[in-house]
Amino acid sequence: MVGSWKPRILGAVAGLALLHATAPAGAADGKPVALVDSISISVPGVAPMDYLRAETTIDLGAAGVLVVDYLASCIREEITGGLVRIGTTQSAVERGKVSRRRVECDGAELQLTAAQSDQGGVAVYRSAMNRGPDGLPLPDLTIRSRAPFVATRASSVRAERLDASEPLLEIPAAAGARAGVDFGQTGTLLSAGGLYRITAGKRSMVVRIEAEAGGAEVPRLSRLVPL
């Protein structure tokens, strides 16, 4: 339920902080485990909306700040300084400080759709092959917000209602935005309980909006659509 999404602070570790990272089962397949939200310094291969794989290491120096969202565990980390090693559910940090919070999201579905969107070419989602008794495509992802955040580098995103008649929406990326299209920034809210096809460039995905979904105040992981 949307009312239960309130973040739980899991703790902060300052100074020398070596956090245990579980051996990355499945890391060998190269699937993305996390998404970069923001990074304050220039690091080759690490930019906002980039996917990260287990065992990736990132040197933040003395004061660089990395904000990263873990897809399967629904954990959001803010890391300041040090050497970061990406795990499967959280990071291991040496000589830095990390704070974590867990938010409500569909981790398994989110990681699956992120893995598909990270592939080259056109991804084949569940909705492209399976339909429900009503003839409508099954959703690839359910989000807990009426204001999706679409992880994409496309210049705009379209939202087409599939289960009712609504005008087609097209939301442009904000001027100067680092990456992604945030419906909340434009004040555009989709209908609670609605089924939508969300398209960015050549990629599209069918998304269900939870019946009691909130708005743009919901944490980004709870409203993330990885395209």
VEXKOL-489885 format. One line per field, with one value per residue (C-alpha): residue number from 1; residue in three letters; chain; x, y, z. Coordinates in pm, whole numbers. Example, Ala and Ser with C-alpha at 12.3 -4.5 7.8 and 13.67 -1.06 7.14 Angstrom:
2
num: 1; 2 .
residuo: ALA; SER .
cadena: A; A .
xx: 1230; 1367 .
yy: -450; -106 .
zz: 780; 714 .
//
This chain:
227
num: 1; 2; 3; 4; 5; 6; 7; 8; 9; 10; 11; 12; 13; 14; 15; 16; 17; 18; 19; 20; 21; 22; 23; 24; 25; 26; 27; 28; 29; 30; 31; 32; 33; 34; 35; 36; 37; 38; 39; 40; 41; 42; 43; 44; 45; 46; 47; 48; 49; 50; 51; 52; 53; 54; 55; 56; 57; 58; 59; 60; 61; 62; 63; 64; 65; 66; 67; 68; 69; 70; 71; 72; 73; 74; 75; 76; 77; 78; 79; 80; 81; 82; 83; 84; 85; 86; 87; 88; 89; 90; 91; 92; 93; 94; 95; 96; 97; 98; 99; 100; 101; 102; 103; 104; 105; 106; 107; 108; 109; 110; 111; 112; 113; 114; 115; 116; 117; 118; 119; 120; 121; 122; 123; 124; 125; 126; 127; 128; 129; 130; 131; 132; 133; 134; 135; 136; 137; 138; 139; 140; 141; 142; 143; 144; 145; 146; 147; 148; 149; 150; 151; 152; 153; 154; 155; 156; 157; 158; 159; 160; 161; 162; 163; 164; 165; 166; 167; 168; 169; 170; 171; 172; 173; 174; 175; 176; 177; 178; 179; 180; 181; 182; 183; 184; 185; 186; 187; 188; 189; 190; 191; 192; 193; 194; 195; 196; 197; 198; 199; 200; 201; 202; 203; 204; 205; 206; 207; 208; 209; 210; 211; 212; 213; 214; 215; 216; 217; 218; 219; 220; 221; 222; 223; 224; 225; 226; 227 .
residuo: MET; VAL; GLY; SER; TRP; LYS; PRO; ARG; ILE; LEU; GLY; ALA; VAL; ALA; GLY; LEU; ALA; LEU; LEU; HIS; ALA; THR; ALA; PRO; ALA; GLY; ALA; ALA; ASP; GLY; LYS; PRO; VAL; ALA; LEU; VAL; ASP; SER; ILE; SER; ILE; SER; VAL; PRO; GLY; VAL; ALA; PRO; MET; ASP; TYR; LEU; ARG; ALA; GLU; THR; THR; ILE; ASP; LEU; GLY; ALA; ALA; GLY; VAL; LEU; VAL; VAL; ASP; TYR; LEU; ALA; SER; CYS; ILE; ARG; GLU; GLU; ILE; THR; GLY; GLY; LEU; VAL; ARG; ILE; GLY; THR; THR; GLN; SER; ALA; VAL; GLU; ARG; GLY; LYS; VAL; SER; ARG; ARG; ARG; VAL; GLU; CYS; ASP; GLY; ALA; GLU; LEU; GLN; LEU; THR; ALA; ALA; GLN; SER; ASP; GLN; GLY; GLY; VAL; ALA; VAL; TYR; ARG; SER; ALA; MET; ASN; ARG; GLY; PRO; ASP; GLY; LEU; PRO; LEU; PRO; ASP; LEU; THR; ILE; ARG; SER; ARG; ALA; PRO; PHE; VAL; ALA; THR; ARG; ALA; SER; SER; VAL; ARG; ALA; GLU; ARG; LEU; ASP; ALA; SER; GLU; PRO; LEU; LEU; GLU; ILE; PRO; ALA; ALA; ALA; GLY; ALA; ARG; ALA; GLY; VAL; ASP; PHE; GLY; GLN; THR; GLY; THR; LEU; LEU; SER; ALA; GLY; GLY; LEU; TYR; ARG; ILE; THR; ALA; GLY; LYS; ARG; SER; MET; VAL; VAL; ARG; ILE; GLU; ALA; GLU; ALA; GLY; GLY; ALA; GLU; VAL; PRO; ARG; LEU; SER; ARG; LEU; VAL; PRO; LEU .
cadena: A; A; A; A; A; A; A; A; A; A; A; A; A; A; A; A; A; A; A; A; A; A; A; A; A; A; A; A; A; A; A; A; A; A; A; A; A; A; A; A; A; A; A; A; A; A; A; A; A; A; A; A; A; A; A; A; A; A; A; A; A; A; A; A; A; A; A; A; A; A; A; A; A; A; A; A; A; A; A; A; A; A; A; A; A; A; A; A; A; A; A; A; A; A; A; A; A; A; A; A; A; A; A; A; A; A; A; A; A; A; A; A; A; A; A; A; A; A; A; A; A; A; A; A; A; A; A; A; A; A; A; A; A; A; A; A; A; A; A; A; A; A; A; A; A; A; A; A; A; A; A; A; A; A; A; A; A; A; A; A; A; A; A; A; A; A; A; A; A; A; A; A; A; A; A; A; A; A; A; A; A; A; A; A; A; A; A; A; A; A; A; A; A; A; A; A; A; A; A; A; A; A; A; A; A; A; A; A; A; A; A; A; A; A; A; A; A; A; A; A; A; A; A; A; A; A; A .
xx: 0; 123; 81; 357; 628; 776; 1157; 1334; 1677; 1906; 2206; 2516; 2882; 3147; 3525; 3668; 3359; 3407; 3061; 3011; 2899; 2741; 2923; 2755; 2552; 2459; 2727; 2887; 2587; 2658; 2306; 2264; 2208; 2193; 2123; 2325; 2101; 2373; 2748; 2924; 3259; 3367; 3429; 3472; 3181; 2970; 2701; 2342; 2105; 2394; 2340; 2603; 2702; 2821; 3194; 3217; 3453; 3425; 3685; 3513; 3834; 3809; 3472; 3293; 2927; 2749; 2377; 2287; 1963; 1978; 1709; 1647; 1679; 1506; 1786; 1900; 2251; 2427; 2802; 3058; 3423; 3622; 3635; 3301; 3251; 2905; 2742; 2414; 2203; 2429; 2775; 3097; 3268; 3623; 3739; 3403; 3062; 2737; 2375; 2099; 1725; 1491; 1180; 888; 933; 887; 1252; 1233; 1028; 1239; 1564; 1419; 1295; 1622; 1817; 1599; 1626; 2005; 2030; 2100; 1823; 1456; 1378; 1109; 899; 637; 358; 466; 380; 118; -234; -491; -852; -964; -732; -509; -134; -5; 197; 574; 596; 369; 468; 343; 317; 102; 415; 658; 1028; 1148; 1519; 1604; 1822; 1541; 1425; 1064; 838; 486; 217; -80; -371; -464; -761; -962; -991; -749; -552; -203; 53; 400; 639; 963; 1284; 1346; 1595; 1935; 1819; 2108; 1900; 1555; 1205; 1017; 639; 631; 842; 577; 287; 159; -14; -142; -463; -449; -516; -454; -267; -30; 216; 514; 744; 1085; 1255; 1228; 1155; 821; 687; 342; 310; 32; -25; -115; -477; -374; -67; 78; 226; 569; 646; 690; 1061; 1211; 1264; 889; 810; 1105; 1039; 1371; 1368 .
yy: 0; 351; 456; 216; 351; 582; 531; 352; 486; 185; 366; 565; 467; 734; 734; 392; 198; -146; -288; -656; -724; -1058; -1262; -1147; -1449; -1388; -1125; -1337; -1284; -911; -803; -453; -446; -71; 262; 582; 863; 1128; 1168; 1492; 1423; 1298; 922; 744; 513; 640; 897; 961; 691; 449; 92; -65; -431; -619; -583; -244; -20; 358; 588; 895; 1050; 1252; 1418; 1292; 1208; 915; 845; 495; 295; -85; -247; -583; -469; -129; 40; 395; 490; 824; 772; 1044; 981; 660; 352; 197; -162; -240; -550; -716; -552; -280; -130; -196; 135; 191; 523; 688; 752; 587; 635; 400; 389; 121; 218; 17; -110; -427; -525; -847; -689; -375; -566; -781; -482; -297; -597; -600; -225; -247; -480; -348; -332; -367; -538; -808; -752; -979; -751; -812; -1180; -1223; -1088; -1118; -1247; -896; -900; -628; -683; -788; -515; -545; -334; -190; 143; 316; 664; 850; 1045; 798; 869; 720; 632; 718; 948; 1007; 1367; 1285; 1011; 915; 761; 589; 464; 110; 25; 346; 643; 923; 1170; 1055; 1232; 1337; 1468; 1634; 1601; 1907; 2157; 2084; 1761; 1521; 1226; 1082; 1221; 1301; 1334; 1493; 1791; 1889; 1825; 1546; 1267; 944; 780; 556; 196; 273; 56; 252; 190; 414; 476; 640; 638; 285; 125; 79; -99; -161; -17; -50; 241; 106; 172; 376; 532; 855; 1143; 1291; 1280; 902; 800; 760; 384; 343; 524; 418; 295; 174; 235 .
zz: 0; -73; 287; 385; 156; 417; 409; 693; 778; 792; 933; 849; 875; 898; 865; 781; 680; 536; 478; 412; 56; -21; -283; -604; -707; -1067; -1116; -1384; -1609; -1611; -1522; -1378; -1003; -941; -1108; -1062; -944; -926; -888; -798; -968; -1307; -1310; -1646; -1716; -1425; -1504; -1395; -1522; -1588; -1473; -1249; -1223; -917; -844; -1015; -817; -802; -649; -503; -372; -54; -101; -413; -358; -524; -493; -611; -616; -576; -787; -617; -255; -305; -110; -185; -79; -49; -33; 39; -37; -39; -255; -344; -452; -593; -444; -531; -260; -116; -154; 35; 118; 236; 385; 322; 469; 357; 456; 345; 335; 207; 14; -114; -469; -673; -665; -868; -1147; -1141; -1181; -1458; -1660; -1601; -1734; -2045; -2100; -2064; -2363; -2710; -2968; -2888; -2558; -2549; -2239; -2091; -2218; -2577; -2544; -2270; -2233; -1959; -1986; -2082; -2384; -2239; -2209; -1869; -1699; -1700; -1386; -1117; -965; -652; -792; -1044; -1145; -1309; -1329; -1657; -1667; -2025; -2230; -2481; -2531; -2442; -2308; -2419; -2199; -2365; -2151; -2251; -2030; -2074; -2305; -2221; -2433; -2530; -2311; -2421; -2157; -2272; -2077; -1864; -2005; -1858; -1697; -1632; -1756; -1720; -1761; -1441; -1477; -1133; -1241; -1494; -1257; -1483; -1292; -1445; -1325; -1018; -1117; -1485; -1735; -1960; -2238; -2166; -2462; -2483; -2821; -2963; -2627; -2457; -2152; -2005; -1657; -1400; -1163; -820; -722; -416; -575; -446; -642; -699; -326; -348; -349; -695; -662; -605; -930; -1145; -1500; -1651; -2026 .
//
